[in-house]
Amino acid sequence: MAKNLMIQGTMSNAGKSIVTAGILRVLKQDGYRVAPFKSQNMALNSYITKDGFEMGRAQVMQAEAAGTEPDVSMNPILLKPTSDVGSQVIVNGIPLKNMPASEYFKYKTKLIPDIMNAYEKLDKAYDVVVIEGAGSPAEINLKKNDIVNMGMAKLVDAPVLLVGDIDRGGVFAQLVGTIMLLEEEEKRRIKGLVINKFRGDKKILEPGLVQLTDICRIPVAGVIPYMYLDIDDEDSLSERLDNGESYDSTEEVLVDIAVIKLPHISNFTDFNALESSNGVHVRYVNDVSRFGNPDFVIIPGTKNTIGDMKWLRQSGLENCILKAASTDIPVMGVCGGFQMLGMYISDEDGTEAGGNIRGIGLLPVVTEFSSKKHQTRTQAVICASEHGMMWDAAGIWENLNGIKVSGYEIHMGESTILDSSEDDGFYGIVSTGRPFSVLSDGKEDGCVNGNVCGTYIHGIFDNEEFLLKLLKSICERKGITYEADNVISVKKRKEKEYDKLADMIRTNMDIEMVYKIIGL
């Protein structure tokens, strides 16, 4: 039977995910078999396990930090928002149904057996399970039938560390106020306080720490400095998505990439490898004034393709994309972005938001949604035919012929490339597209038409050969050279960052206190 520890926060984005990952890494370095757990996660960044199940990306990141294979038991309930008031509910990696928030609030206690079965699987396999909460345990309107904060702590009898975010101000009020709104039994579960994202001289903070301990009668377990870590972010609260400005002219930027910041953007971790490559500047753009003159345009995934297509049109960014493509600037769509680049999107059954809409029209593709969700790990060969033969892609993609890539797919729609003979004047097809790749099972993926392409493969930029040749091709268009050593191995980069995180936790937290709280 595993020991456990729960990390809760005073608010969303207080740093629970990072603190959890850091403690897991410390325990792993000290020889313990450890695993993360989050009973319910709400995020649009997800991942497909080797068994074909969908789980939150934050628990994947934490599993990597723990040195273990991501398993759907680490995140049995995943909520993927489809609108401001509803989400797709995924249970044990498989979609259950779309629910409005009010319906899910009444339904969620029925999921406790699924949560406990998942936890018990980890309980039997590991020495320590580090549990992450969600939002704040002091949301008094949500405390009834809670399954993710103190309700979860009670189910598995877990001690709690409470994390506050000093960077946004009022950290003492955050911590004290949260504790005051808890019931006596819940207060007793909190064994230590953590102040996160601290900037400045800790000596100035120390008198406040003494008063905090006197008021709460709970020791401070650590003050963690503000620190940039190049690891996967949990959701759209990520600070990296605020980077929409053009790069500073003093920077040595070889490739400027504009990623469209869709309202329901998902799996933006697809682009972390691009951001980590030397000489590459990635901007997340949600306004025409910030589009600039990029060398490469990417339309990312989304959990509301038709809704975000409407937004893209209304915002004026669709015209920016069309103008870029007309001047042979490469444009790429991933998953929902690929669907948007097509001629037409149909969601008659309301799989996402329902309805039909004309796409951007840069690829001769139509997409129809269905209730069946496609979720699998995948391997593919770029610019191959269904018979295994290579074909010469045009434009920027010609240097990618024959490259093998791996990744994963998560999508509800099926996209079909239209033959030019099917042009009845409605779609206005001007040329015939070819598949972007062929999967290991022989099925075709995506579409290429000149310098525009789309694919369903998430994680494609994590493939070093693909990334390097793509960046080289972009630079060749500009008449400059991109060197191979500018691309950093994704795995090596992550391992380095997890060790860096562990060092930060060891230096700034009372690890002896943490170990005693866990019972080690």
C-alpha positions as CSV (number, residue, x, y, z in Angstrom):
1,M,0.0,0.0,0.0
2,A,1.4,3.4,-1.1
3,K,1.9,6.4,1.1
4,N,0.5,9.6,-0.3
5,L,0.6,13.4,-0.3
6,M,-1.8,15.9,-1.8
7,I,-1.0,19.3,-3.3
8,Q,-3.8,21.8,-3.2
9,G,-3.8,25.5,-4.2
10,T,-5.5,28.7,-3.2
11,M,-6.5,29.2,-6.9
12,S,-6.1,27.9,-10.4
13,N,-2.6,28.4,-11.7
14,A,-1.0,28.7,-8.3
15,G,1.6,26.2,-9.4
16,K,0.1,22.9,-8.1
17,S,1.1,21.0,-11.2
18,I,4.8,22.1,-11.0
19,V,5.1,21.6,-7.3
20,T,3.6,18.1,-7.7
21,A,6.1,17.3,-10.5
22,G,9.0,18.7,-8.5
23,I,8.2,16.6,-5.4
24,L,7.7,13.5,-7.6
25,R,11.2,14.1,-9.2
26,V,12.8,14.4,-5.8
27,L,11.2,11.2,-4.6
28,K,12.2,9.4,-7.8
29,Q,15.8,10.6,-7.4
30,D,15.8,9.3,-3.9
31,G,14.9,5.8,-5.1
32,Y,11.1,5.7,-4.6
33,R,8.6,4.3,-7.1
34,V,6.3,7.3,-7.5
35,A,3.2,8.2,-9.5
36,P,1.0,11.3,-9.9
37,F,-2.8,11.3,-9.6
38,K,-5.5,13.9,-10.3
39,S,-9.0,12.6,-10.0
40,Q,-10.5,15.2,-12.2
41,N,-8.7,17.6,-14.6
42,M,-10.2,20.3,-16.8
43,A,-7.9,21.0,-19.7
44,L,-7.8,21.1,-23.5
45,N,-4.2,19.8,-23.5
46,S,-4.5,16.0,-23.6
47,Y,-2.4,12.9,-24.6
48,I,-3.0,9.4,-25.8
49,T,-1.4,6.6,-23.8
50,K,0.2,3.5,-25.3
51,D,-3.1,1.7,-24.7
52,G,-5.0,4.3,-26.7
53,F,-6.7,6.2,-23.7
54,E,-6.9,9.9,-23.4
55,M,-5.6,11.7,-20.3
56,G,-4.6,15.2,-19.2
57,R,-1.2,16.5,-20.3
58,A,-0.3,17.7,-16.8
59,Q,-0.3,14.2,-15.5
60,V,1.8,13.0,-18.4
61,M,4.3,15.7,-17.6
62,Q,4.3,14.6,-13.9
63,A,4.7,10.9,-14.9
64,E,7.7,11.8,-17.0
65,A,9.1,13.7,-14.0
66,A,8.5,10.6,-11.9
67,G,10.2,8.4,-14.4
68,T,7.2,6.2,-15.1
69,E,4.9,5.5,-18.1
70,P,1.8,7.7,-18.3
71,D,-1.3,5.7,-17.5
72,V,-4.9,6.8,-17.7
73,S,-5.3,5.7,-14.0
74,M,-3.3,8.8,-13.1
75,N,-6.2,11.0,-14.4
76,P,-9.5,9.0,-14.5
77,I,-11.7,12.0,-15.2
78,L,-10.9,14.6,-17.9
79,L,-13.2,17.5,-18.7
80,K,-12.5,19.1,-22.1
81,P,-14.5,22.4,-22.4
82,T,-16.5,22.7,-25.6
83,S,-18.1,26.0,-24.6
84,D,-18.2,28.4,-21.6
85,V,-20.8,26.3,-19.9
86,G,-20.2,22.7,-21.0
87,S,-17.5,20.0,-21.5
88,Q,-16.9,16.7,-23.0
89,V,-16.6,14.2,-20.1
90,I,-13.9,11.6,-20.5
91,V,-13.9,8.7,-18.0
92,N,-11.0,6.3,-17.9
93,G,-9.7,7.7,-21.2
94,I,-12.9,7.2,-23.1
95,P,-15.5,9.9,-24.0
96,L,-18.7,9.5,-22.0
97,K,-20.8,12.4,-23.3
98,N,-21.0,16.2,-23.5
99,M,-22.5,17.7,-20.4
100,P,-23.5,21.3,-19.4
101,A,-21.8,22.3,-16.1
102,S,-25.1,22.0,-14.1
103,E,-25.7,18.4,-15.3
104,Y,-22.1,17.4,-14.5
105,F,-22.3,18.9,-11.0
106,K,-25.2,16.6,-10.2
107,Y,-23.6,13.6,-11.9
108,K,-20.0,13.7,-10.7
109,T,-20.4,11.6,-7.5
110,K,-21.4,8.7,-9.7
111,L,-17.8,8.7,-10.9
112,I,-16.3,8.0,-7.4
113,P,-16.1,4.3,-8.0
114,D,-14.1,5.0,-11.2
115,I,-11.8,7.4,-9.3
116,M,-11.2,4.9,-6.5
117,N,-10.5,2.0,-8.9
118,A,-7.9,4.2,-10.6
119,Y,-6.3,5.3,-7.4
120,E,-6.2,1.7,-6.0
121,K,-4.3,0.6,-9.1
122,L,-1.6,3.1,-8.4
123,D,-1.8,2.3,-4.6
124,K,-0.7,-1.3,-5.3
125,A,2.0,-0.5,-7.8
126,Y,3.9,2.4,-6.3
127,D,5.6,3.5,-3.0
128,V,4.2,7.0,-3.0
129,V,1.3,8.7,-4.9
130,V,1.4,12.5,-5.1
131,I,-2.1,13.8,-5.7
132,E,-2.9,17.1,-7.3
133,G,-6.1,19.1,-6.5
134,A,-7.9,21.5,-8.8
135,G,-8.7,25.1,-8.4
136,S,-9.2,25.8,-4.7
137,P,-10.6,23.7,-1.9
138,A,-12.4,26.8,-0.6
139,E,-14.9,27.2,-3.5
140,I,-17.8,27.1,-1.1
141,N,-20.4,26.7,-3.9
142,L,-18.6,23.6,-5.2
143,K,-17.7,21.9,-1.9
144,K,-20.8,19.7,-1.9
145,N,-19.9,16.3,-3.3
146,D,-16.3,17.4,-4.0
147,I,-14.3,14.7,-5.7
148,V,-11.0,16.6,-6.5
149,N,-9.9,18.6,-3.4
150,M,-10.7,17.9,0.2
151,G,-13.2,15.3,-0.8
152,M,-10.5,13.4,-2.6
153,A,-8.1,13.8,0.4
154,K,-10.7,12.3,2.7
155,L,-11.4,9.4,0.4
156,V,-7.7,8.3,0.5
157,D,-6.7,9.9,3.9
158,A,-4.1,12.2,2.4
159,P,-2.1,14.9,4.2
160,V,-2.1,18.2,2.3
161,L,0.3,20.9,1.3
162,L,-1.4,24.2,0.4
163,V,0.2,26.3,-2.3
164,G,-0.3,30.1,-2.7
165,D,0.8,32.3,-5.6
166,I,2.7,35.4,-4.4
167,D,3.3,36.7,-7.9
168,R,-0.4,37.8,-8.3
169,G,-0.3,39.4,-4.8
170,G,-2.1,38.9,-1.6
171,V,-0.6,35.5,-0.8
172,F,-1.1,35.8,2.9
173,A,-4.8,36.5,2.4
174,Q,-5.0,33.7,-0.1
175,L,-3.6,31.1,2.4
176,V,-5.4,32.4,5.5
177,G,-8.7,33.0,3.7
178,T,-8.6,29.5,2.2
179,I,-8.0,27.9,5.6
180,M,-10.7,30.0,7.2
181,L,-13.3,28.7,4.7
182,L,-12.5,25.0,5.4
183,E,-14.2,22.8,8.0
184,E,-12.2,21.8,11.1
185,E,-11.5,18.3,9.8
186,E,-10.3,19.8,6.5
187,K,-8.0,22.3,8.3
188,R,-6.4,19.5,10.2
189,R,-5.4,17.8,6.9
190,I,-3.2,20.8,5.9
191,K,0.3,20.0,7.2
192,G,2.3,22.6,5.5
193,L,2.1,25.9,3.5
194,V,4.0,26.7,0.3
195,I,4.5,30.2,-1.1
196,N,5.2,29.9,-4.9
197,K,6.6,32.2,-7.6
198,F,8.5,34.5,-5.2
199,R,10.7,37.3,-6.6
200,G,13.0,39.3,-4.4
201,D,14.8,39.0,-1.1
202,K,13.4,36.3,1.1
203,K,14.7,38.1,4.3
204,I,12.0,40.8,3.7
205,L,9.4,38.0,3.5
206,E,10.4,36.3,6.7
207,P,8.5,38.4,9.3
208,G,5.3,37.7,7.3
209,L,6.1,33.9,7.4
210,V,6.4,34.0,11.2
211,Q,3.0,35.8,11.5
212,L,1.4,33.4,9.0
213,T,2.5,30.4,11.1
214,D,1.2,32.1,14.2
215,I,-2.2,32.8,12.6
216,C,-2.7,29.4,10.9
217,R,-0.7,27.2,13.4
218,I,0.6,25.4,10.2
219,P,4.3,25.5,9.3
220,V,5.6,27.0,6.1
221,A,7.2,24.1,4.1
222,G,8.8,26.3,1.5
223,V,9.1,29.5,-0.5
224,I,9.7,28.7,-4.1
225,P,11.2,31.3,-6.4
226,Y,9.7,32.4,-9.7
227,M,11.4,30.3,-12.3
228,Y,11.0,29.6,-16.0
229,L,10.9,25.9,-16.8
230,D,10.6,24.6,-20.3
231,I,8.2,21.8,-19.6
232,D,4.6,21.1,-20.8
233,D,1.9,23.5,-19.5
234,E,-1.5,22.3,-18.3
235,D,-4.0,24.5,-20.1
236,S,-4.8,27.9,-21.7
237,L,-3.8,29.7,-18.5
238,S,-0.2,29.1,-19.7
239,E,1.9,32.3,-19.7
240,R,3.5,31.2,-23.0
241,L,0.2,31.9,-24.8
242,D,0.5,35.6,-23.9
243,N,3.5,35.9,-26.2
244,G,1.8,37.5,-29.2
245,E,4.2,40.4,-30.0
246,S,6.7,40.4,-32.8
247,Y,10.2,39.6,-31.7
248,D,12.7,42.3,-30.6
249,S,15.0,43.3,-33.4
250,T,18.0,42.7,-31.2
251,E,17.1,39.0,-31.0
252,E,18.8,36.6,-33.3
253,V,15.7,35.2,-34.9
254,L,16.0,33.0,-37.9
255,V,12.4,31.8,-38.1
256,D,9.4,33.8,-36.9
257,I,6.3,31.5,-36.4
258,A,2.7,32.7,-35.9
259,V,0.5,30.2,-34.1
260,I,-3.2,31.3,-34.2
261,K,-4.4,31.6,-30.6
262,L,-7.9,30.1,-31.1
263,P,-10.5,30.7,-28.3
264,H,-10.6,26.9,-27.7
265,I,-7.0,26.1,-28.5
266,S,-6.0,22.6,-27.5
267,N,-2.7,20.7,-27.4
268,F,-0.5,23.8,-27.8
269,T,2.2,21.6,-26.3
270,D,2.6,20.5,-29.9
271,F,4.7,23.6,-30.4
272,N,7.1,23.4,-27.4
273,A,9.8,21.7,-29.5
274,L,9.6,24.7,-31.9
275,E,9.9,27.2,-29.0
276,S,12.9,25.3,-27.7
277,S,14.8,25.4,-31.0
278,N,17.5,28.0,-31.1
279,G,16.8,30.9,-33.5
280,V,13.0,30.2,-33.6
281,H,10.5,32.7,-32.2
282,V,6.9,31.4,-31.7
283,R,4.1,33.9,-31.2
284,Y,0.5,33.1,-30.2
285,V,-1.6,35.5,-32.2
286,N,-5.3,36.4,-31.6
287,D,-5.4,39.8,-33.2
288,V,-4.9,41.1,-36.8
289,S,-2.5,43.8,-35.5
290,R,-0.2,41.2,-34.1
291,F,0.0,38.9,-37.2
292,G,3.0,40.7,-38.7
293,N,5.0,39.0,-41.4
294,P,5.7,35.5,-40.2
295,D,7.9,32.9,-41.9
296,F,5.5,30.1,-41.0
297,V,1.8,30.1,-39.9
298,I,0.3,27.3,-37.8
299,I,-3.4,26.8,-37.0
300,P,-3.5,24.5,-33.9
301,G,-6.1,22.1,-32.6
302,T,-9.3,23.1,-31.0
303,K,-12.2,21.6,-29.1
304,N,-14.8,23.7,-31.0
305,T,-13.8,23.7,-34.7
306,I,-16.9,25.4,-36.1
307,G,-17.0,28.0,-33.3
308,D,-13.4,28.8,-33.7
309,M,-13.7,28.9,-37.5
310,K,-16.4,31.6,-37.0
311,W,-14.1,33.5,-34.7
312,L,-11.2,33.2,-37.2
313,R,-13.4,34.8,-39.9
314,Q,-14.9,37.5,-37.7
315,S,-11.5,38.5,-36.2
316,G,-10.0,39.1,-39.7
317,L,-7.2,36.5,-39.1
318,E,-8.7,34.3,-41.9
319,N,-7.8,37.0,-44.4
320,C,-4.3,37.3,-42.9
321,I,-3.8,33.5,-43.4
322,L,-5.1,33.7,-47.0
323,K,-2.8,36.6,-47.8
324,A,0.2,34.8,-46.3
325,A,-0.6,31.7,-48.3
326,S,-1.0,33.7,-51.5
327,T,2.6,34.9,-51.1
328,D,3.8,31.3,-50.6
329,I,4.4,31.7,-46.9
330,P,3.9,28.1,-45.6
331,V,0.7,27.4,-43.6
332,M,0.1,24.3,-41.6
333,G,-3.0,23.1,-39.7
334,V,-2.9,20.5,-36.9
335,C,-6.0,18.5,-36.2
336,G,-8.8,21.1,-35.9
337,G,-6.5,23.5,-37.7
338,F,-6.3,21.0,-40.6
339,Q,-10.1,20.8,-40.7
340,M,-10.3,24.6,-40.9
341,L,-8.0,24.8,-43.9
342,G,-10.4,22.6,-45.9
343,M,-13.4,23.6,-48.0
344,Y,-16.3,22.6,-45.6
345,I,-16.9,21.4,-42.1
346,S,-20.2,19.6,-41.1
347,D,-21.3,18.8,-37.6
348,E,-25.0,17.8,-38.2
349,D,-25.3,15.7,-35.1
350,G,-23.8,18.3,-32.7
351,T,-20.7,16.3,-31.8
352,E,-19.0,19.5,-30.8
353,A,-21.1,22.7,-31.2
354,G,-23.2,21.6,-34.2
355,G,-23.9,23.2,-37.5
356,N,-22.0,23.6,-40.8
357,I,-19.5,26.1,-42.1
358,R,-17.3,27.0,-45.0
359,G,-13.6,26.5,-44.3
360,I,-10.7,28.7,-45.3
361,G,-10.5,26.8,-48.6
362,L,-6.7,26.3,-48.9
363,L,-7.0,22.5,-49.0
364,P,-9.4,20.4,-51.1
365,V,-10.8,18.7,-48.0
366,V,-14.2,18.2,-46.5
367,T,-14.7,17.2,-42.8
368,E,-17.7,15.5,-41.3
369,F,-18.0,15.0,-37.5
370,S,-19.4,11.9,-35.9
371,S,-19.8,10.7,-32.3
372,K,-16.9,8.2,-32.7
373,K,-13.7,9.6,-31.3
374,H,-10.4,8.6,-33.0
375,Q,-7.7,8.3,-30.4
376,T,-4.5,6.4,-31.0
377,R,-0.7,6.5,-31.0
378,T,0.5,6.6,-34.6
379,Q,3.5,6.3,-36.9
380,A,3.7,7.7,-40.4
381,V,5.8,8.4,-43.4
382,I,5.7,11.9,-44.8
383,C,4.7,12.5,-48.4
384,A,4.1,8.8,-49.2
385,S,1.3,7.2,-51.2
386,E,-1.1,4.6,-49.9
387,H,0.9,2.0,-51.8
388,G,4.1,2.9,-50.0
389,M,5.6,4.9,-52.8
390,M,7.1,8.3,-52.3
391,W,5.8,11.3,-54.3
392,D,7.5,14.6,-54.7
393,A,5.7,17.2,-52.6
394,A,5.8,20.7,-53.8
395,G,7.2,23.8,-52.2
396,I,8.6,23.7,-48.7
397,W,7.5,20.1,-48.0
398,E,9.7,18.5,-50.7
399,N,12.6,18.2,-48.3
400,L,10.5,16.1,-46.0
401,N,9.8,13.2,-48.4
402,G,10.2,9.8,-46.7
403,I,10.7,11.1,-43.2
404,K,9.3,8.8,-40.5
405,V,7.4,10.4,-37.6
406,S,5.4,9.3,-34.6
407,G,2.8,11.0,-32.6
408,Y,-0.9,10.6,-31.6
409,E,-4.3,11.4,-32.9
410,I,-7.3,12.8,-31.0
411,H,-10.2,13.9,-33.2
412,M,-14.0,13.4,-33.8
413,G,-14.1,14.3,-37.5
414,E,-13.1,12.4,-40.6
415,S,-11.6,14.4,-43.4
416,T,-11.7,13.4,-47.1
417,I,-9.5,14.8,-49.9
418,L,-11.7,15.7,-52.9
419,D,-10.8,14.7,-56.4
420,S,-10.8,17.6,-59.0
421,S,-13.5,15.7,-60.8
422,E,-15.8,16.3,-57.8
423,D,-15.6,20.0,-58.3
424,D,-19.2,21.1,-58.9
425,G,-18.5,24.8,-58.5
426,F,-19.6,24.7,-54.9
427,Y,-16.2,23.9,-53.4
428,G,-14.2,25.9,-55.9
429,I,-11.3,23.5,-56.0
430,V,-8.4,24.9,-58.0
431,S,-6.0,21.9,-57.7
432,T,-5.9,18.4,-56.4
433,G,-4.3,17.8,-53.0
434,R,-2.3,14.8,-52.0
435,P,-2.1,13.1,-48.5
436,F,0.5,14.6,-46.2
437,S,1.5,11.2,-44.8
438,V,0.6,7.5,-44.7
439,L,0.1,5.8,-41.4
440,S,1.6,2.5,-40.4
441,D,-1.8,0.8,-40.9
442,G,-1.8,2.1,-44.5
443,K,-4.4,4.8,-44.0
444,E,-3.7,8.3,-45.4
445,D,-3.4,11.3,-43.2
446,G,-3.8,15.0,-43.9
447,C,-3.4,16.9,-47.1
448,V,-0.8,18.9,-49.0
449,N,-1.5,21.6,-51.6
450,G,1.5,23.7,-52.5
451,N,2.9,25.4,-49.4
452,V,-0.2,24.6,-47.4
453,C,-0.6,21.3,-45.5
454,G,-2.7,19.8,-42.7
455,T,-2.3,16.7,-40.5
456,Y,-4.1,15.0,-37.6
457,I,-0.7,14.0,-36.0
458,H,-0.2,15.7,-32.7
459,G,3.4,15.8,-31.5
460,I,4.8,15.8,-35.0
461,F,7.3,18.6,-34.2
462,D,8.8,16.4,-31.4
463,N,10.4,14.3,-34.2
464,E,13.9,15.8,-34.5
465,E,14.5,14.9,-38.2
466,F,11.2,16.3,-39.3
467,L,11.7,19.5,-37.2
468,L,15.2,20.1,-38.4
469,K,14.4,19.7,-42.1
470,L,11.3,21.8,-41.8
471,L,13.3,24.7,-40.2
472,K,16.0,24.3,-42.8
473,S,13.5,24.5,-45.6
474,I,11.9,27.7,-44.1
475,C,15.4,29.2,-43.8
476,E,16.3,28.3,-47.4
477,R,13.4,30.3,-48.6
478,K,14.9,33.3,-46.8
479,G,18.4,32.6,-48.2
480,I,19.9,31.7,-44.8
481,T,21.2,28.5,-43.2
482,Y,19.8,26.7,-40.2
483,E,22.3,24.5,-38.4
484,A,21.5,21.0,-37.1
485,D,22.7,21.7,-33.5
486,N,20.0,24.4,-33.1
487,V,17.5,21.6,-32.6
488,I,17.5,20.1,-29.1
489,S,16.4,16.6,-28.3
490,V,12.9,16.8,-26.7
491,K,13.7,13.9,-24.3
492,K,17.0,15.3,-23.2
493,R,15.5,18.8,-22.8
494,K,12.7,17.5,-20.6
495,E,15.0,15.4,-18.4
496,K,17.3,18.4,-17.9
497,E,14.3,20.6,-16.9
498,Y,12.9,18.0,-14.5
499,D,16.3,17.7,-12.7
500,K,16.4,21.5,-12.6
501,L,13.0,21.5,-11.0
502,A,14.0,19.0,-8.4
503,D,17.1,21.1,-7.5
504,M,14.8,24.1,-7.0
505,I,12.4,22.1,-4.8
506,R,15.3,20.7,-2.7
507,T,16.8,24.1,-2.2
508,N,13.7,26.0,-1.4
509,M,11.5,23.5,0.5
510,D,12.0,21.7,3.8
511,I,12.3,18.2,2.3
512,E,12.7,16.7,5.7
513,M,9.4,18.1,6.7
514,V,7.8,16.9,3.5
515,Y,9.1,13.4,4.1
516,K,7.7,13.4,7.6
517,I,4.3,14.6,6.3
518,I,4.3,11.7,3.8
519,G,5.4,9.3,6.5
520,L,8.8,8.3,5.0
